[in-house]
Amino acid sequence: MTAAGAFAQLLEIVVALALAPLLTGWVNQCRAWLQNKSAPPLLQPYRVLHKLFHKESVVAHAASPLFRATPYIVFGCMLLAGAIVPTLSTDLPLAPVADAIALVGLFALARVFISLAAMDIGTSFGSMAARREMLIGFLAEPALLMVLFSASLISHSTLLPTIVDTLSHREFAIYPGLAFAGVAFTMVSLAENARVPVDNPATHLELTMIHEALILEYSGRHLALLEWAASLKLFAYSCIGLALFFPWGIAEAQTPLALLPALLLLVVKLAIGGAALALLETLNAKMRIFRVPEFLATAFLLAVLGMLVHILLATNA
């Protein structure tokens, strides 16, 4: 590993850690504006993290070591996911491990641990949320894999850097297969990040919330790590969408002169994407939990249709 490569990889990790709470604050602010409400400060997520890190963590007597270790494991998985997704450059030391299956595996590993931790204490709400989380993951992960495979058919590789390089160097064209995959990815992203219409991140109604019920028993630094991990997950999914469907502007080198324009363009893309996410949440209403399987099954079918359309068009070409 060269010094330039180490610097570029470290910069990508720092950018993920710094911009993830900012993206969450921006989405919350845009959502409040669109709903004609008083918007929270843009830096509110940083203030919440600062407050939680300085509070004492209260752990139940029946908690096992798994409950205490889960926040660190989930945070590590989300940080690694943010590090392997090509956000600034495709020429990074972790690029060879940025495989679509490995990326989905990181999300699945985090989901398993947070669901086990929610059931560890034995509360009714934690167990209910764990079952709902596993149901969503069971349906969302295959759809996400199909989306990534649709893009991999164009580049003939499941490595995200290779996909980005291939798509960014092709002539600008509308791929019908990627159009289907883009709609499917949006639906999966809403479900995986506990956004409307699948879940409402602003609610605290025990019978309807999913993500908030999973972390109901955490406090202090443990809760701060899980909240930060949730922001990192939203950041990672946003960067995956940008890498697959808007790959232009991602650098191909490790030099600071190449990374700086990529960083500025990334901030602009995330700002537009965050505003679009807030608009989608404002235009939709939260659906009943029994409708979520239909929602995610539709996403899976759209992703499969994207693959079939690409194969048919490639065969007839």
C-alpha positions as CSV (number, residue, x, y, z in Angstrom):
1,M,0.0,0.0,0.0
2,T,1.5,3.4,-1.0
3,A,1.3,6.5,1.1
4,A,-1.1,8.1,-1.5
5,G,-3.4,5.1,-1.3
6,A,-3.4,5.1,2.5
7,F,-4.2,8.8,2.5
8,A,-7.0,8.4,0.0
9,Q,-8.5,5.5,1.9
10,L,-8.3,7.4,5.2
11,L,-9.8,10.4,3.6
12,E,-12.8,8.4,2.4
13,I,-13.3,7.0,5.9
14,V,-13.1,10.4,7.5
15,V,-15.5,11.8,4.9
16,A,-18.0,9.0,5.6
17,L,-17.8,9.7,9.4
18,A,-18.2,13.4,9.0
19,L,-20.8,13.7,6.3
20,A,-23.1,10.9,7.5
21,P,-24.7,12.9,10.4
22,L,-24.7,16.0,8.1
23,L,-26.7,14.1,5.5
24,T,-29.2,13.0,8.2
25,G,-29.5,16.6,9.4
26,W,-30.1,17.8,5.8
27,V,-32.8,15.3,5.1
28,N,-34.6,16.2,8.4
29,Q,-34.3,19.9,7.6
30,C,-35.7,19.5,4.1
31,R,-38.5,17.3,5.3
32,A,-39.5,19.9,7.9
33,W,-39.5,22.6,5.3
34,L,-41.6,20.6,2.9
35,Q,-44.1,19.9,5.7
36,N,-44.2,23.6,6.6
37,K,-42.7,22.9,10.1
38,S,-39.9,24.6,12.0
39,A,-36.8,22.9,10.8
40,P,-34.2,21.6,13.2
41,P,-30.6,23.0,12.9
42,L,-28.5,21.4,10.2
43,L,-25.9,20.3,12.8
44,Q,-28.5,18.8,15.2
45,P,-27.3,15.2,14.7
46,Y,-23.7,16.2,15.8
47,R,-25.1,17.8,19.0
48,V,-27.2,14.7,19.7
49,L,-24.1,12.5,19.3
50,H,-22.0,14.8,21.5
51,K,-24.7,14.7,24.2
52,L,-25.0,10.9,24.1
53,F,-21.3,10.3,24.2
54,H,-21.1,12.3,27.4
55,K,-23.9,10.4,29.1
56,E,-23.6,7.2,31.1
57,S,-24.7,3.9,29.4
58,V,-27.4,2.2,31.5
59,V,-27.5,-1.6,30.8
60,A,-30.1,-4.0,32.1
61,H,-28.9,-6.7,34.5
62,A,-30.1,-9.5,32.2
63,A,-28.0,-8.1,29.3
64,S,-25.4,-10.5,27.9
65,P,-22.0,-9.5,26.4
66,L,-23.7,-9.7,23.0
67,F,-25.9,-6.7,24.0
68,R,-22.8,-4.7,24.9
69,A,-20.8,-5.6,21.9
70,T,-23.5,-5.1,19.3
71,P,-23.2,-1.2,19.0
72,Y,-19.5,-1.6,18.2
73,I,-20.1,-4.4,15.7
74,V,-22.9,-2.6,13.9
75,F,-20.9,0.7,13.8
76,G,-17.9,-1.2,12.4
77,C,-19.9,-2.9,9.7
78,M,-21.5,0.4,8.6
79,L,-18.1,2.2,8.6
80,L,-16.5,-0.6,6.6
81,A,-19.4,-0.4,4.1
82,G,-18.9,3.3,3.7
83,A,-15.1,2.7,3.2
84,I,-15.5,0.1,0.4
85,V,-18.2,2.0,-1.6
86,P,-16.4,4.2,-4.2
87,T,-17.4,7.7,-3.1
88,L,-14.2,9.7,-3.9
89,S,-12.0,7.4,-6.0
90,T,-12.1,3.9,-7.6
91,D,-8.3,3.4,-7.0
92,L,-8.3,2.6,-3.3
93,P,-6.6,-0.1,-1.3
94,L,-9.9,-1.6,-0.3
95,A,-11.2,-1.6,-3.9
96,P,-10.5,-5.3,-4.5
97,V,-12.8,-6.3,-1.6
98,A,-15.7,-3.9,-2.7
99,D,-17.7,-6.8,-4.0
100,A,-21.5,-6.6,-4.2
101,I,-22.0,-9.8,-2.3
102,A,-19.5,-8.7,0.5
103,L,-21.3,-5.4,0.8
104,V,-24.7,-7.0,1.2
105,G,-23.1,-9.4,3.7
106,L,-22.0,-6.5,5.8
107,F,-25.5,-5.1,6.0
108,A,-26.8,-8.6,6.8
109,L,-24.3,-9.1,9.6
110,A,-25.2,-5.8,11.2
111,R,-28.9,-6.7,11.0
112,V,-28.4,-10.1,12.6
113,F,-26.5,-8.6,15.6
114,I,-28.9,-5.7,16.2
115,S,-31.9,-8.1,16.0
116,L,-30.2,-10.5,18.5
117,A,-29.4,-7.6,20.8
118,A,-33.0,-6.4,20.7
119,M,-34.2,-9.9,21.8
120,D,-31.5,-10.3,24.3
121,I,-33.2,-8.2,27.0
122,G,-36.5,-10.0,26.6
123,T,-38.8,-7.0,26.2
124,S,-41.9,-7.4,24.0
125,F,-41.1,-4.4,21.8
126,G,-37.5,-5.4,21.2
127,S,-38.6,-8.9,20.1
128,M,-41.4,-7.5,17.9
129,A,-39.0,-5.1,16.2
130,A,-36.4,-7.8,15.7
131,R,-38.9,-10.0,13.9
132,R,-40.0,-7.1,11.7
133,E,-36.4,-6.2,11.0
134,M,-35.5,-9.7,9.9
135,L,-38.6,-9.8,7.7
136,I,-37.6,-6.7,5.9
137,G,-34.0,-7.9,5.5
138,F,-35.2,-11.3,4.2
139,L,-37.0,-9.4,1.4
140,A,-34.8,-6.4,0.8
141,E,-31.4,-8.2,0.5
142,P,-32.3,-10.3,-2.5
143,A,-33.7,-7.2,-4.2
144,L,-30.5,-5.3,-3.5
145,L,-28.4,-8.1,-4.9
146,M,-30.5,-8.2,-8.1
147,V,-30.0,-4.4,-8.5
148,L,-26.2,-4.8,-8.1
149,F,-26.2,-7.8,-10.5
150,S,-28.1,-5.7,-13.1
151,A,-25.3,-3.2,-13.1
152,S,-22.7,-5.9,-13.1
153,L,-24.1,-7.3,-16.3
154,I,-22.9,-4.1,-18.1
155,S,-19.4,-4.2,-16.5
156,H,-19.1,-8.0,-16.3
157,S,-17.9,-7.7,-12.8
158,T,-19.5,-7.5,-9.3
159,L,-16.7,-5.1,-8.0
160,L,-18.2,-1.7,-7.4
161,P,-15.1,0.2,-8.6
162,T,-15.1,-1.7,-11.9
163,I,-18.9,-1.0,-12.3
164,V,-18.2,2.7,-11.7
165,D,-15.3,2.8,-14.1
166,T,-17.3,1.0,-16.8
167,L,-20.4,3.2,-16.5
168,S,-18.6,6.5,-16.3
169,H,-16.5,5.8,-19.4
170,R,-19.4,4.7,-21.6
171,E,-21.3,7.1,-23.9
172,F,-24.2,8.7,-22.2
173,A,-27.3,6.5,-22.9
174,I,-30.4,5.4,-21.1
175,Y,-30.3,1.7,-20.1
176,P,-33.8,0.3,-19.7
177,G,-32.4,-2.3,-17.4
178,L,-30.8,0.3,-15.1
179,A,-34.1,2.3,-15.1
180,F,-35.9,-0.7,-13.6
181,A,-33.0,-1.3,-11.2
182,G,-33.0,2.4,-10.1
183,V,-36.7,2.2,-9.1
184,A,-36.1,-1.0,-7.2
185,F,-33.0,0.4,-5.5
186,T,-35.0,3.4,-4.3
187,M,-37.6,1.2,-2.8
188,V,-35.0,-1.0,-1.1
189,S,-33.2,2.0,0.2
190,L,-36.3,3.4,1.8
191,A,-37.0,0.1,3.5
192,E,-33.4,-0.5,4.7
193,N,-33.0,2.9,6.1
194,A,-36.3,2.9,8.0
195,R,-37.8,5.7,6.0
196,V,-41.4,6.4,5.0
197,P,-43.4,4.5,3.7
198,V,-41.9,1.4,5.4
199,D,-41.0,3.1,8.7
200,N,-41.1,6.6,10.2
201,P,-37.8,7.7,11.7
202,A,-39.6,10.5,13.6
203,T,-42.2,8.3,15.3
204,H,-42.1,6.9,18.8
205,L,-45.3,4.8,18.7
206,E,-44.2,1.4,20.0
207,L,-46.6,-0.6,17.8
208,T,-45.5,1.0,14.5
209,M,-41.8,1.8,14.8
210,I,-39.1,-0.7,13.8
211,H,-35.7,0.9,14.0
212,E,-36.4,2.9,17.1
213,A,-37.8,-0.2,18.9
214,L,-34.6,-2.1,18.1
215,I,-32.5,0.4,20.0
216,L,-35.1,1.2,22.7
217,E,-33.0,-0.3,25.5
218,Y,-29.7,1.4,24.6
219,S,-28.5,4.7,26.1
220,G,-25.3,6.8,26.4
221,R,-22.4,5.9,24.1
222,H,-24.1,2.7,22.9
223,L,-27.0,4.7,21.6
224,A,-24.7,7.2,20.1
225,L,-22.8,4.5,18.1
226,L,-26.1,3.0,16.9
227,E,-27.4,6.4,15.8
228,W,-24.1,7.2,14.0
229,A,-24.3,3.7,12.4
230,A,-27.8,4.5,11.1
231,S,-26.5,7.7,9.5
232,L,-23.6,5.8,8.0
233,K,-26.0,3.3,6.6
234,L,-28.0,6.1,4.9
235,F,-24.7,7.6,3.7
236,A,-23.6,4.2,2.3
237,Y,-26.9,3.6,0.5
238,S,-26.8,7.1,-1.0
239,C,-23.3,6.5,-2.2
240,I,-24.2,3.2,-3.7
241,G,-27.0,4.8,-5.6
242,L,-24.7,7.6,-6.8
243,A,-22.0,5.1,-7.8
244,L,-24.5,2.9,-9.8
245,F,-26.7,5.5,-11.5
246,F,-24.7,8.8,-11.3
247,P,-21.0,7.6,-11.5
248,W,-19.7,10.7,-13.1
249,G,-17.2,12.8,-11.1
250,I,-15.7,10.0,-9.0
251,A,-11.9,10.2,-9.3
252,E,-9.7,7.5,-10.8
253,A,-6.5,8.5,-8.9
254,Q,-5.3,8.9,-5.4
255,T,-3.8,12.4,-5.7
256,P,-5.3,15.3,-3.7
257,L,-5.9,17.3,-6.9
258,A,-8.2,14.5,-8.1
259,L,-9.9,13.8,-4.8
260,L,-10.8,17.5,-4.0
261,P,-13.2,18.0,-7.0
262,A,-14.7,14.5,-6.3
263,L,-15.4,15.5,-2.7
264,L,-17.1,18.8,-3.8
265,L,-19.2,17.0,-6.4
266,L,-20.1,14.3,-3.8
267,V,-21.4,17.0,-1.4
268,V,-23.6,18.5,-4.2
269,K,-24.9,15.0,-5.2
270,L,-25.7,14.1,-1.6
271,A,-27.5,17.5,-1.1
272,I,-29.7,16.8,-4.2
273,G,-30.3,13.2,-3.1
274,G,-31.2,14.2,0.4
275,A,-33.7,16.7,-0.8
276,A,-35.2,14.1,-3.1
277,L,-35.5,11.7,-0.2
278,A,-37.3,14.2,1.9
279,L,-39.7,14.9,-1.0
280,L,-40.4,11.2,-1.4
281,E,-41.1,10.9,2.3
282,T,-43.4,13.9,2.2
283,L,-45.4,12.7,-0.7
284,N,-46.0,9.2,0.8
285,A,-47.8,8.0,3.8
286,K,-46.6,5.2,6.0
287,M,-48.0,1.9,5.0
288,R,-49.2,-0.9,7.3
289,I,-46.6,-3.5,8.2
290,F,-48.6,-6.2,6.3
291,R,-48.1,-4.2,3.1
292,V,-44.3,-4.2,3.4
293,P,-43.8,-7.7,1.9
294,E,-45.8,-6.6,-1.2
295,F,-43.7,-3.4,-1.4
296,L,-40.4,-5.2,-1.3
297,A,-41.6,-8.1,-3.5
298,T,-42.4,-5.4,-6.1
299,A,-38.8,-4.1,-5.8
300,F,-37.4,-7.6,-6.3
301,L,-39.5,-8.1,-9.4
302,L,-38.4,-4.7,-10.8
303,A,-34.8,-5.6,-10.2
304,V,-35.2,-9.0,-11.9
305,L,-37.0,-7.3,-14.8
306,G,-34.0,-5.0,-15.1
307,M,-31.7,-8.0,-15.5
308,L,-34.0,-9.7,-18.0
309,V,-34.4,-6.5,-20.1
310,H,-30.7,-6.1,-20.3
311,I,-30.1,-9.7,-21.3
312,L,-32.8,-9.5,-24.0
313,L,-31.5,-6.3,-25.4
314,A,-27.9,-7.6,-25.4
315,T,-29.1,-10.8,-27.2
316,N,-30.9,-8.9,-29.9
317,A,-28.1,-6.3,-30.4
